[in-house]
């Protein structure tokens, strides 16, 4: 929703056009994260209820992808926007209906959640400061620019389309900081246009990956977890899957 808001503020005619690509890429990263974590922790996923729920969800997703694959490029974007807006409104209505059926006071619940969020925000400030300093050093050192140029040179030498390299700052920054990645996404939109291939891909990357290092450094630290063990590897595996899926989906939807 935040991404759609930024797209609207920057003049995108259809802010929700990236919602379906984000949904598809997020599904890929979520599935990989689940499978990798289950493999590392030796969790048996052969549970009837779990397999049924996963199968139903991904069957619906595959059906949606199959339907989109039959559409032309223009019709694909039009139907994607239509489905996106419908899903967003339906989700909001679902929350309100379920809350009403369970006699939940939505306003008071929202206020209580906001209070807890404010308390959490105060608790994570020291960890957040340390992470932002590290990100600032990484950007100011020029290491990010060197990395991008190296990747662009390799991709170009292979004769492949290197437009996606322009969005790598968003992809690389997202595991470190959500706000940092958001700044990279906005910079990409300002440079290439909010509805350019790079602008839409940056939005898709922002929405389909997670702030893995941020979570480990800030939230784990705020609750006293000092040994993350395999959480970093599992989180980065999911992020990598989300990045690859986002790039693939962007070429499919945006050409």
N, C-alpha and C positions, 0 to 999 in steps of 0.2 A: 504494500500500500504506500509506503514511503517513496519507493521508486516511481510509482505512478504519479504521486504528488509532485516530485521533482520534474518529471517529464511534462506535466501539465503547466507548471510554473515557467518552464523553458519554452513553451509554445507548441508542444506536440499536438497536432490535430486530434490524435487518438491515443491518449496516454496508456490505455489498457492493452495496446497492441502487443506488448511484450509479455503479457501475463501467461499465455499458453506455453511459449518457449521456456519461460522460467519454471513453470509447473513440470514440464517434461524433464528439463535438466535437473531440477531438484529431486524428482523421483529417481533418477539415475544415481545421484550422489547418496540419497538416503538408502537405496538398495545396497549399494557397495559398502556403505558404512555399516549396515546391519550384518551383511555377510562376513565382512572382515572381522568385526567384533565377535561374532559368533564363532568364527574359526579360531581366533586367538584365545578365547575363553572356553573353547571346547563345548559350546552350547548346542544342544541338539534341537534343530529347527523342525524336526519331523513331528510337529504337534498339529493335530487335525484342525483345531480352531485357528491357530496361527497361520497355517498354510492356506486355509480357506479364506481368511481375511486378506492375506497378501495376494492370493490368486485372484480374488474378486477385484481388488483395487487395481492390480496391474493389468487384468483383463480389460477393465474399463479404460485404462490409459492406452493400452494397445489398440483398442477399438477406436478411440479418439484419434490416435496417430494414423491408423489405417484409413479413416475417413478423410483426414487432412491430406494424405498422400494422393488422393484421387482428384484434388482440386488444383486449379491453375494458380499461378503466383498471386494474381490480384485477388481472386476469390479466396485464396488461403488466408491472406491478411484480413480480408473483410470478415470471414467467418471466425477467425481467431479473435478479433476484437469483439464480435457479438457474443461468443461463448465466454470470453473473459468477463465482460460486464455482467452477464447473466450469473456466472459463478460467484462473483464478488457480492452482488446483491443477495443472492440466495444464501450465502454463508452468513451474512449479517442477519437476515431474517431467521435463519435456523437458530442462531444464538438466542435471539429474542424469544422465539417460540419455545425452545427447550427451557429457558429461564422461567417463562410464564407457567409452563406445565409443572415445573418443580417448585413453584412458588418462591422463586429467587428474586429478591429486590435488586434489580440490575444496577440502579444508581448507587445504592449503598455498597454493593459488591465492588463496583468500579472505584469508588472513593477509597475503600479499604485496600484494594490492590494498588492504587496510586500511592497510598501512604507507605506500603511495604516496598514499592519500587523506589521511593525517595530514600528510605532507610538503606536499602541495598546500594544505591548510588553513592551515598556518603561513605559507606564501608569500603567501597572499592577504589576510592580516589587515590590512595598511595600506590596501589598496584597499577592503576591506569596511568599515573604520572610516569612511572618507570617505563612502561611500555611505549608511551608517546615519545619519550626522550630517545629510546632506542630506534624508533621509526624515523625520527627527525635526523639522527646521525646517519642512518642508511641512505636517506634521500639526499642529504646535503653532501655526502661524500662522493656522489656521482656514480656509485656502484650500480644503481638502478639503470641509468642511461647506458652504461657500458654493457650491461646484460642484455638490454633490449636491442642494441645495435648488433651484438653477436648473434642473437636469435634471428634477427631480420636477415643478416648475411647468409646464415645457414639455410633458411627457408627459401630465399631468393635463388641461391645456388642450385637448389633442387628443382627449380622451375615451378614452385607452388605459389599460390596466392598468399601474400604476406600481410594482407590488410588486418588480420586478427592480431598481429603483433602489436598494433597501436593500442590495443585494449589490455595488454599484459600488465601494465601498472595496476589496473583495477584487480586483476586476478591474483597478482603477487601480493598486493597490499591487503586483500580481504582476510587471509588467515591471520594477519597481524593486528589489524584494526578496522572496525566497521566504519568509523568516521573517516579514517585515512582513505579507505577504498571508495567511500562516498565522494570525497574530494577528487579522487582520480577519475571517477565516473563523470562527475560534473565537468571536469576539465576536458575530458574526451568529448563530451556533448558540445561544449563551447567551441572546441577546435574543429570538429568534423560536422557538427550539426546534430540536433537531438534525434532526428529520424534517419541519420546516415547509418550505414552498416556498422561502423565502429561505435556510434552512439547507442544503437539498439543492442549490440553485443555486450557493451560495457554494462548496460542495465541488466541484461540476462545474467552476466557473470556475478554482478552484485547481488542478485536475488537467489542464485542457486548454489552459493558456497557459504561457508561459515567462518567465523573469526576464531579459528582453532587456537592459535597461540594466545590470543586475547583471553579466551575462556580458561585456558590452562594457567596463565599468569595471574589473571585477575580473580576469577570466580573460584578456582581451586584454592588460590592463596587466601581469599577472604574467609573460607570455611575451614582452613587449616590442613588441606590436603597437600602434602609435600612430595609424595611419590606418585607421579602420574602414570608410571609403568607404560602400558601399551596405548594409552589414550592418544598420545601425539601421533603415533604411526597410523592408528585407525582413523583419526580425524583427518590427517593429511591425505590418506587414501580416498576418503569420501570427497575431499576438496578437489583432488586431481580428477576424479570421475566427473564431478560437477563441471569443472573447467572444460574437459574434453567434450562432454555432452553439450555444454552451452555453445561451444564453437561449432560443433556439428549441426545443432538445431538452428543456429543463426544462419549458416549457409543454406540450410533447407528453407527457412522462412523468409529470409531477407535477400538471398542471392549473392 
